[in-house]
């Protein structure tokens, strides 16, 4: 008979299960073993070693090998989709997040949660990596230099920020704007999944490698991810460079414009002869 999970590991397993459920994964398989993994990180490494798929086919990473399942662990929050009004539904998601302490970032200098902004009925949704210093200060995604560039990109498409919805994979600023850790993305992204479900955009645009790899659950270079459509739970998803990267390498703006033209064509938007800089 196996020993029960300690409370901390039990909570971590529950959070992991919610993450996979929000990705549309509900079937879990027990690995024959004589012991329970000592940490959720160990479970993650086991799953990664078993479930990695070749980047050439861009298959999702396999599910975690979990030792214990019980009704209390498998409980997931009520479906937000039962609320008809997207404004109310988004408010409920924000309330569920609260003053989040689910990962280490709340102890590492973040000032506030950066939830998301824009049209709750948007056909187009941009998803970035994480808030920066300006975003952390103002509580709104993409308001710094990279945000100004994103605004110009949206204008070049013939739209405004008020027409689209903008969010990030994680909702707290990592210290020194470092790349989010995998466990931070896994802890926070289920809230983003619910936002996507409520908004129901026609097209998602992943800005940068972290957003793309997290949403698609693949490990592939940008060269394999850009310039093509992916299916994300019934929604078309395109990948392009993050505006912060374009500030460092403006030569890639032309390539980004090609990606945005692909999105515009899908949305039935008129493609101007020349994009705004």
DRENBADO-305139 format. One record per residue (C-alpha): residue in one letter; residue number from 1; x, y, z. Coordinates in Angstrom, 1 decimal. Layout:
<recs>
[a,NUM,[X,Y,Z]];
...
</recs>
This chain:
<recs>
[x,1,[0.0,0.0,0.0]];
[x,2,[1.4,3.4,-1.0]];
[x,3,[1.8,6.2,1.6]];
[x,4,[-0.4,9.3,1.1]];
[x,5,[1.0,12.4,-0.6]];
[x,6,[2.1,15.1,1.7]];
[x,7,[-0.1,18.3,1.5]];
[x,8,[2.5,20.4,-0.5]];
[x,9,[3.0,17.7,-3.1]];
[x,10,[-0.8,17.0,-3.2]];
[x,11,[-1.4,20.7,-4.1]];
[x,12,[1.3,20.7,-6.7]];
[x,13,[-0.2,17.5,-8.3]];
[x,14,[-3.7,19.2,-8.3]];
[x,15,[-2.3,22.3,-10.0]];
[x,16,[-0.5,20.1,-12.6]];
[x,17,[-3.7,18.2,-13.3]];
[x,18,[-5.7,21.5,-13.8]];
[x,19,[-3.0,22.6,-16.2]];
[x,20,[-3.3,19.5,-18.3]];
[x,21,[-7.1,19.6,-18.1]];
[x,22,[-7.1,23.2,-19.4]];
[x,23,[-5.0,21.9,-22.3]];
[x,24,[-7.7,19.4,-23.0]];
[x,25,[-5.9,16.4,-21.5]];
[x,26,[-7.9,14.3,-19.1]];
[x,27,[-6.4,10.8,-19.3]];
[x,28,[-3.6,9.9,-17.0]];
[x,29,[-1.7,6.6,-16.7]];
[x,30,[-0.1,5.1,-13.6]];
[x,31,[3.5,4.2,-14.0]];
[x,32,[4.4,0.8,-12.3]];
[x,33,[6.9,1.7,-9.5]];
[x,34,[7.8,1.0,-6.0]];
[x,35,[7.8,4.5,-4.7]];
[x,36,[6.1,7.9,-5.1]];
[x,37,[8.2,10.7,-6.7]];
[x,38,[9.6,12.9,-3.9]];
[x,39,[8.7,16.1,-5.7]];
[x,40,[6.5,17.4,-8.4]];
[x,41,[9.7,18.4,-10.3]];
[x,42,[10.7,14.7,-10.4]];
[x,43,[7.3,13.9,-11.8]];
[x,44,[7.8,16.5,-14.5]];
[x,45,[11.2,15.2,-15.5]];
[x,46,[9.8,11.6,-15.8]];
[x,47,[7.0,12.9,-18.0]];
[x,48,[9.3,14.8,-20.1]];
[x,49,[11.7,11.9,-20.7]];
[x,50,[8.7,9.7,-21.6]];
[x,51,[6.6,12.1,-23.6]];
[x,52,[8.9,14.2,-25.7]];
[x,53,[7.8,14.2,-29.3]];
[x,54,[10.0,15.0,-32.3]];
[x,55,[10.0,18.7,-33.2]];
[x,56,[9.6,17.9,-36.8]];
[x,57,[6.0,16.7,-36.2]];
[x,58,[5.4,19.2,-33.4]];
[x,59,[3.4,16.9,-31.2]];
[x,60,[2.5,17.8,-27.6]];
[x,61,[4.7,16.7,-24.8]];
[x,62,[3.3,13.7,-22.9]];
[x,63,[1.3,13.9,-19.7]];
[x,64,[2.8,13.5,-16.3]];
[x,65,[3.1,10.1,-14.6]];
[x,66,[1.0,10.5,-11.5]];
[x,67,[1.1,8.1,-8.5]];
[x,68,[-2.1,9.1,-6.7]];
[x,69,[-5.5,10.2,-7.9]];
[x,70,[-8.4,11.0,-5.7]];
[x,71,[-11.6,13.0,-6.0]];
[x,72,[-10.2,15.9,-4.0]];
[x,73,[-7.1,16.1,-6.2]];
[x,74,[-9.0,15.8,-9.5]];
[x,75,[-11.5,18.6,-8.6]];
[x,76,[-11.2,21.4,-11.2]];
[x,77,[-12.9,24.8,-11.0]];
[x,78,[-16.3,25.2,-12.5]];
[x,79,[-16.3,26.0,-16.3]];
[x,80,[-16.1,29.7,-16.9]];
[x,81,[-18.0,29.2,-20.1]];
[x,82,[-21.3,28.8,-18.1]];
[x,83,[-21.2,32.6,-17.7]];
[x,84,[-22.7,34.1,-20.9]];
[x,85,[-21.2,37.6,-20.5]];
[x,86,[-17.5,37.6,-21.3]];
[x,87,[-16.9,40.7,-19.2]];
[x,88,[-18.3,39.0,-16.2]];
[x,89,[-16.5,35.8,-17.0]];
[x,90,[-13.1,37.6,-17.3]];
[x,91,[-13.8,39.4,-14.0]];
[x,92,[-14.4,36.0,-12.3]];
[x,93,[-11.1,34.7,-13.6]];
[x,94,[-9.4,37.7,-12.3]];
[x,95,[-11.0,37.2,-8.9]];
[x,96,[-9.9,33.6,-8.9]];
[x,97,[-6.3,34.7,-9.4]];
[x,98,[-6.6,37.1,-6.5]];
[x,99,[-3.3,38.4,-5.1]];
[x,100,[-1.6,35.3,-6.4]];
[x,101,[1.0,33.4,-4.3]];
[x,102,[0.9,30.1,-6.3]];
[x,103,[4.5,30.4,-7.5]];
[x,104,[7.8,32.0,-6.3]];
[x,105,[7.3,35.2,-8.3]];
[x,106,[5.1,36.8,-5.6]];
[x,107,[8.2,36.8,-3.4]];
[x,108,[10.6,38.2,-6.1]];
[x,109,[9.6,41.8,-6.4]];
[x,110,[6.4,41.8,-8.5]];
[x,111,[4.2,44.8,-7.8]];
[x,112,[0.9,43.5,-9.1]];
[x,113,[-0.9,41.0,-11.3]];
[x,114,[-1.0,41.9,-15.0]];
[x,115,[-4.1,40.2,-16.2]];
[x,116,[-4.9,41.3,-19.7]];
[x,117,[-6.5,44.1,-21.7]];
[x,118,[-8.7,44.7,-24.7]];
[x,119,[-11.9,43.7,-26.4]];
[x,120,[-13.5,40.7,-24.6]];
[x,121,[-15.2,39.8,-27.9]];
[x,122,[-12.0,40.1,-30.0]];
[x,123,[-11.4,38.0,-33.0]];
[x,124,[-7.6,38.5,-32.6]];
[x,125,[-5.7,37.8,-29.4]];
[x,126,[-2.0,38.4,-28.9]];
[x,127,[-0.1,36.4,-26.2]];
[x,128,[3.3,37.4,-25.0]];
[x,129,[5.7,36.0,-22.5]];
[x,130,[5.6,38.0,-19.2]];
[x,131,[5.2,41.5,-17.9]];
[x,132,[8.2,43.8,-17.8]];
[x,133,[8.9,46.7,-15.5]];
[x,134,[6.5,49.2,-17.1]];
[x,135,[3.8,46.6,-17.2]];
[x,136,[4.3,45.7,-13.6]];
[x,137,[4.1,49.3,-12.7]];
[x,138,[0.9,50.0,-14.7]];
[x,139,[-0.8,46.7,-14.4]];
[x,140,[-1.4,46.4,-18.2]];
[x,141,[0.5,44.2,-20.7]];
[x,142,[2.7,45.7,-23.4]];
[x,143,[2.9,49.3,-22.4]];
[x,144,[6.7,49.8,-22.5]];
[x,145,[8.9,50.1,-25.6]];
[x,146,[8.0,46.6,-26.8]];
[x,147,[4.3,47.5,-26.2]];
[x,148,[4.6,50.7,-28.3]];
[x,149,[6.0,48.6,-31.1]];
[x,150,[3.2,46.1,-30.7]];
[x,151,[0.7,48.9,-30.9]];
[x,152,[2.3,50.1,-34.2]];
[x,153,[2.1,46.5,-35.5]];
[x,154,[-1.6,46.4,-34.6]];
[x,155,[-2.2,49.7,-36.3]];
[x,156,[-0.4,48.5,-39.4]];
[x,157,[-2.9,45.7,-39.6]];
[x,158,[-5.7,48.4,-39.7]];
[x,159,[-6.8,47.7,-36.1]];
[x,160,[-6.4,49.4,-32.7]];
[x,161,[-5.5,48.0,-29.3]];
[x,162,[-9.2,48.3,-28.4]];
[x,163,[-10.1,45.9,-31.2]];
[x,164,[-7.8,43.0,-30.0]];
[x,165,[-7.1,41.3,-26.7]];
[x,166,[-3.6,41.2,-25.2]];
[x,167,[-2.3,38.9,-22.5]];
[x,168,[0.8,37.0,-21.4]];
[x,169,[1.6,33.4,-20.5]];
[x,170,[2.4,34.5,-16.9]];
[x,171,[0.9,37.4,-15.1]];
[x,172,[3.8,38.5,-12.8]];
[x,173,[7.0,40.1,-13.7]];
[x,174,[10.0,37.8,-13.3]];
[x,175,[13.0,39.5,-11.6]];
[x,176,[15.2,41.4,-14.0]];
[x,177,[12.9,40.4,-16.8]];
[x,178,[14.4,36.9,-16.9]];
[x,179,[12.7,34.2,-19.0]];
[x,180,[9.9,32.5,-17.1]];
[x,181,[10.7,29.1,-15.7]];
[x,182,[8.7,26.1,-16.9]];
[x,183,[7.0,25.6,-13.6]];
[x,184,[5.9,29.2,-13.5]];
[x,185,[4.4,28.9,-16.9]];
[x,186,[2.6,25.7,-15.9]];
[x,187,[1.2,27.3,-12.7]];
[x,188,[0.0,30.5,-14.4]];
[x,189,[-1.1,29.5,-17.9]];
[x,190,[-4.3,27.7,-16.9]];
[x,191,[-5.8,31.2,-16.2]];
[x,192,[-4.7,32.3,-19.7]];
[x,193,[-6.4,29.1,-21.1]];
[x,194,[-9.7,30.3,-19.4]];
[x,195,[-9.3,33.8,-20.8]];
[x,196,[-8.9,32.3,-24.3]];
[x,197,[-12.0,30.1,-23.7]];
[x,198,[-14.1,33.1,-22.7]];
[x,199,[-12.9,35.5,-25.5]];
[x,200,[-13.1,32.8,-28.2]];
[x,201,[-10.9,34.6,-30.7]];
[x,202,[-10.8,33.5,-34.3]];
[x,203,[-7.0,33.8,-34.4]];
[x,204,[-4.3,33.6,-31.7]];
[x,205,[-0.8,35.1,-32.2]];
[x,206,[2.0,33.8,-30.0]];
[x,207,[4.6,36.5,-29.6]];
[x,208,[8.0,34.8,-29.2]];
[x,209,[9.3,31.4,-28.4]];
[x,210,[8.2,31.1,-24.8]];
[x,211,[4.5,31.9,-25.7]];
[x,212,[4.6,29.5,-28.7]];
[x,213,[6.3,26.6,-26.9]];
[x,214,[4.0,26.9,-23.9]];
[x,215,[0.8,27.1,-25.9]];
[x,216,[1.8,24.4,-28.3]];
[x,217,[3.6,22.2,-25.7]];
[x,218,[6.4,21.6,-28.2]];
[x,219,[10.2,22.3,-28.2]];
[x,220,[11.0,23.6,-31.6]];
[x,221,[12.9,26.6,-33.0]];
[x,222,[11.1,29.7,-34.2]];
[x,223,[12.2,28.8,-37.8]];
[x,224,[9.9,25.7,-37.6]];
[x,225,[7.1,27.6,-35.8]];
[x,226,[6.7,30.7,-37.9]];
[x,227,[4.9,30.9,-41.3]];
[x,228,[2.3,28.2,-40.7]];
[x,229,[-1.0,27.7,-38.9]];
[x,230,[-1.4,25.5,-35.8]];
[x,231,[-4.7,24.3,-34.3]];
[x,232,[-5.0,25.3,-30.7]];
[x,233,[-8.1,23.7,-29.3]];
[x,234,[-10.1,24.6,-32.4]];
[x,235,[-8.6,28.1,-32.8]];
[x,236,[-6.0,29.0,-35.4]];
[x,237,[-2.7,30.0,-33.9]];
[x,238,[0.2,31.8,-35.6]];
[x,239,[3.7,32.4,-34.3]];
[x,240,[5.8,35.5,-34.8]];
[x,241,[8.7,37.3,-33.1]];
[x,242,[8.2,39.1,-29.8]];
[x,243,[8.3,42.9,-30.1]];
[x,244,[11.2,43.0,-27.6]];
[x,245,[13.2,40.8,-29.9]];
[x,246,[12.4,43.2,-32.9]];
[x,247,[13.8,46.1,-30.9]];
[x,248,[17.1,44.2,-30.6]];
[x,249,[17.1,43.0,-34.2]];
[x,250,[15.0,45.4,-36.4]];
[x,251,[16.0,43.3,-39.5]];
[x,252,[13.3,40.8,-38.5]];
[x,253,[10.5,43.3,-38.8]];
[x,254,[10.0,42.3,-42.5]];
[x,255,[9.6,38.7,-41.5]];
[x,256,[7.1,39.6,-38.7]];
[x,257,[5.1,41.6,-41.2]];
[x,258,[4.8,38.5,-43.4]];
[x,259,[3.4,36.7,-40.3]];
[x,260,[0.9,39.5,-39.7]];
[x,261,[-0.2,39.5,-43.3]];
[x,262,[-1.0,35.8,-43.0]];
[x,263,[-3.1,36.6,-39.9]];
[x,264,[-4.8,39.5,-41.8]];
[x,265,[-5.7,37.3,-44.7]];
[x,266,[-7.3,34.8,-42.3]];
[x,267,[-9.3,37.6,-40.7]];
[x,268,[-10.4,39.1,-44.0]];
[x,269,[-8.5,42.4,-43.4]];
[x,270,[-7.2,44.5,-46.2]];
[x,271,[-3.4,44.3,-46.5]];
[x,272,[-1.9,47.8,-47.1]];
[x,273,[0.9,48.2,-49.6]];
[x,274,[3.2,49.5,-47.0]];
[x,275,[3.3,48.7,-43.3]];
[x,276,[3.8,51.4,-40.6]];
[x,277,[7.2,51.3,-39.0]];
</recs>
